Amino acid sequence: MNKQKILIVGGGISGLVAGVYAQLAGFDAEIYEKNHVAGGECTGWDREGFHIDNCIHWLMGTTPGTELNKIWRTSGALGDDTKILTSDSMYISELNSDRLTLWKDIDRTEREMIALSPEDEVEIRKLIADCRKSEKVQIPAYKPSELLNFRDLFKMLITMGSALSIMKAYKGQDTTDLMNKFKHPLIRCMISDFCTKESLGYSFPMAYGNFTSGDGGIPQGGSKAMALRIQKKFEGLGGKMFTGISVDKIVLNDADRAIGITLSDGRLVHGDYIVCACDTDYTFGHLVDLNRMDPVLRDVYANRKAYPVYGMFQVAFSVDSDIDCLKGEYMIDSAPVRFADWVSERMMIKNFNYEPSFAPEGKQIIQVMLGLGEEGWDYWSALYKDKEAYRLRKMEIAGNIQSMIERRFPKYVGRLKILDVWTPMTYHRYCNAYKGYNQAYTITKYSAENPYPSPFVKGIDNIVLAGQWMSPPGGLPSAAIQGKFAIQRILRKCGRKVKFD
Ligand SMILES: Cc1cc2nc3c(=O)[nH]c(=O)nc-3n(C[C@H](O)[C@H](O)[C@H](O)COP(=O)(O)OP(=O)(O)OC[C@H]3O[C@@H](n4cnc5c(N)ncnc54)[C@H](O)[C@@H]3O)c2cc1C
């Protein structure tokens, strides 16, 4: 019997993981990726002998035994020989002359926070208690919710126990409400240094709890190497990967069934099922008609206050020295380099000394991220119409950032060189990302009670959506889980049962 063919649009982490699970389930899978390298936003590139890593600061699911870890292992993202790099701190926040570190040793963090701000002691103890409770939280990654039977639901409720209790404790609150419980400005900053102010109130305790649980390591080799491992596994299982080719449209027959895809070179490729693992902003309006979008996504795109997206201005510097002034990820005030109201007042500086192969011997690479509001997209996409003006503005801001780093860390004076500068426009051009954001929309206290979009396309039975937008606020775990779920959904449509490990 001929195997059924699944065509996957997009070779980011979601599409790649979908490809591996499709092959494991006995389908013939083909992935079509517009770029020449697989990985989408989970990638990296080389400049002047340095490697710029674009993505993984923190990979949830590095702890063996969790459902998410099984996906990373099954897909080949983490192999037996993949070393997981860990750090003793999540990040360091600095304001004026005060400094706080989020240590892996949560008791130490608690002590240091109380020493910094004794008047916040009650709230600090409450927050740290919630972080400890969050250490037990696991992301459900076994099956899509509509496929869970009574036994699965019962098992999930047990593993979700602590998550549900944290969510209940923060019901109706966002990160701004959490920040406002503290008097000390640095504690408030430290919370929003990781979680946007509009995100739900439990985002910070959940994230820090995940880190102190020992999860959230970085696979050695970084983002691009991880994506290429999944591609290798996919191809090793017989899957076919086509890079450097964009999918233009999904072709339907008279009965509104998808029969294949057309490619940018004009070819038509036939398939039995299509998985759209690209940004939903591209899927609806390009691959399929906009009027097939489900009501949740319509609301997301229309109601910008309830579902914000953000952006980033990033610079990579080479450092002609091995002196490490940062010791990991460092958050500082960016007031001197702010160039508009919608630029965050904080910026992150990170060095990659944990990956000696990313820089020539005796040198380092450091990268800076400046968070942008949604207007950042309007600004950079408008400026991009004049390429020279865009380039000059990027270099001007990068130069200001360099001066600021040199002022804060005088040991870097005369040793920094700009390697590359990128904006939300970069992610839009490279990945077709909505407003150039690298994650999915944020769920806020103004979002609908059910803010999750349908993974199906109205009126077309054999298209399934994957990708981080199916599971906001996105990130690598969402992308991978939705890749696996897309194949489980297709199996249900075919009436087949395949149990994955
Ligand atoms: C700077 C940065 C730091 C990050 N840090 C972290 C982190 O520490 N931890 C974490 O969990 N996440 C992090 N993320 C987020 C993470 O990278 C994304 O959530 C994840 O990679 C999204 O995967 P995806 O497959 O859903 O989407 P994408 O990566 O966007 O993949 C979609 C793919 O579809 C392709 N495509 C689009 N249109 C077409 C078309 N018409 N035809 C063919 N192909 C098409 C795109 O080129 C792309 O490869 C970070 C992202 C960035 C940019």
The ligand as a Tripos MOL2 file, in Angstrom:
@<TRIPOS>MOLECULE
LIG
   53    58     1     0     0
SMALL
NO_CHARGES

@<TRIPOS>ATOM
      1 C1         16.6370   36.2650   19.7670 C.3       1 LIG1
      2 C2         15.7200   35.1300   20.1220 C.ar      1 LIG1
      3 C3         15.8620   34.4900   21.3310 C.ar      1 LIG1
      4 C4         15.0150   33.4320   21.6610 C.ar      1 LIG1
      5 N1         15.2260   32.7630   22.8350 N.ar      1 LIG1
      6 C5         14.4780   31.6890   23.1280 C.ar      1 LIG1
      7 C6         14.7760   30.9020   24.2760 C.ar      1 LIG1
      8 O1         15.7400   31.1430   24.9910 O.2       1 LIG1
      9 N2         13.9500   29.8480   24.5610 N.ar      1 LIG1
     10 C7         12.8510   29.5530   23.7830 C.ar      1 LIG1
     11 O2         12.1280   28.6050   24.1060 O.2       1 LIG1
     12 N3         12.5780   30.2600   22.6670 N.ar      1 LIG1
     13 C8         13.3580   31.3130   22.3200 C.ar      1 LIG1
     14 N4         13.0960   32.0250   21.1770 N.ar      1 LIG1
     15 C9         11.8810   31.7240   20.4140 C.3       1 LIG1
     16 C10        12.0620   30.5470   19.4450 C.3       1 LIG1
     17 O3         13.1320   30.7880   18.5910 O.3       1 LIG1
     18 C11        10.7880   30.3880   18.6370 C.3       1 LIG1
     19 O4          9.6990   30.2910   19.5290 O.3       1 LIG1
     20 C12        10.7710   29.1240   17.7770 C.3       1 LIG1
     21 O5         11.9940   28.9570   17.1030 O.3       1 LIG1
     22 C13         9.5890   29.1980   16.7940 C.3       1 LIG1
     23 O6          9.5610   28.0300   16.0270 O.3       1 LIG1
     24 P1          8.4580   27.8270   14.8910 P.3       1 LIG1
     25 O7          8.8400   26.6180   14.1440 O.co2     1 LIG1
     26 O8          7.1010   27.8640   15.5100 O.co2     1 LIG1
     27 O9          8.5360   29.1420   13.9960 O.3       1 LIG1
     28 P2          9.6920   29.6800   13.0130 P.3       1 LIG1
     29 O10        11.0220   29.5000   13.6200 O.co2     1 LIG1
     30 O11         9.2850   31.0480   12.6110 O.co2     1 LIG1
     31 O12         9.5990   28.6900   11.7820 O.3       1 LIG1
     32 C14         8.7400   28.9080   10.7020 C.3       1 LIG1
     33 C15         9.5030   28.5270    9.4640 C.3       1 LIG1
     34 O13         8.6420   28.6320    8.3340 O.3       1 LIG1
     35 C16         9.4030   29.1870    7.2720 C.3       1 LIG1
     36 N5          8.4570   29.7610    6.3110 N.ar      1 LIG1
     37 C17         7.6510   30.8340    6.4890 C.ar      1 LIG1
     38 N6          6.9210   31.0330    5.4070 N.ar      1 LIG1
     39 C18         7.2630   30.0620    4.5110 C.ar      1 LIG1
     40 C19         6.8530   29.7450    3.2000 C.ar      1 LIG1
     41 N7          5.9330   30.4510    2.5450 N.pl3     1 LIG1
     42 N8          7.4270   28.6910    2.5800 N.ar      1 LIG1
     43 C20         8.3760   27.9410    3.1890 C.ar      1 LIG1
     44 N9          8.8070   28.2200    4.4470 N.ar      1 LIG1
     45 C21         8.2450   29.2590    5.0880 C.ar      1 LIG1
     46 C22        10.2760   30.2020    7.9450 C.3       1 LIG1
     47 O14        11.3700   30.5540    7.1380 O.3       1 LIG1
     48 C23        10.6750   29.4620    9.1960 C.3       1 LIG1
     49 O15        11.8290   28.6820    8.9970 O.3       1 LIG1
     50 C24        13.9770   33.0460   20.7900 C.ar      1 LIG1
     51 C25        13.8620   33.6680   19.5520 C.ar      1 LIG1
     52 C26        14.7280   34.6880   19.2060 C.ar      1 LIG1
     53 C27        14.6230   35.2960   17.8490 C.3       1 LIG1
@<TRIPOS>BOND
     1     1     2 1
     2     2     3 ar
     3     2    52 ar
     4     3     4 ar
     5     4     5 ar
     6     4    50 ar
     7     5     6 ar
     8     6     7 ar
     9     6    13 1
    10     7     8 2
    11     7     9 ar
    12     9    10 ar
    13    10    11 2
    14    10    12 ar
    15    12    13 ar
    16    13    14 ar
    17    14    15 1
    18    14    50 ar
    19    15    16 1
    20    16    17 1
    21    16    18 1
    22    18    19 1
    23    18    20 1
    24    20    21 1
    25    20    22 1
    26    22    23 1
    27    23    24 1
    28    24    25 2
    29    24    26 1
    30    24    27 1
    31    27    28 1
    32    28    29 2
    33    28    30 1
    34    28    31 1
    35    31    32 1
    36    32    33 1
    37    33    34 1
    38    33    48 1
    39    34    35 1
    40    35    36 1
    41    35    46 1
    42    36    37 ar
    43    36    45 ar
    44    37    38 ar
    45    38    39 ar
    46    39    40 ar
    47    39    45 ar
    48    40    41 1
    49    40    42 ar
    50    42    43 ar
    51    43    44 ar
    52    44    45 ar
    53    46    47 1
    54    46    48 1
    55    48    49 1
    56    50    51 ar
    57    51    52 ar
    58    52    53 1
@<TRIPOS>SUBSTRUCTURE
     1 LIG1         1 GROUP 0 **** ****
